[in-house]
Amino acid sequence: MALVDPNFEQHRQTWAGFTRLIKYALAIIILILIGLAIFTL
């Protein structure tokens, strides 16, 4: 990639933080679902 956007690094860091937030959210949702499955069985 010869052309480098000046804001590319900032966007990449924002995207990394966003994906990390999604991973945490998914982990919490999965834990809640597992907890509900255990308590309802």
Secondary structure, 3 states (H helix, E strand, C coil): CCCCCCCHHHHHHHHHHHHHHHHHHHHHHHHHHHHHHHHHC
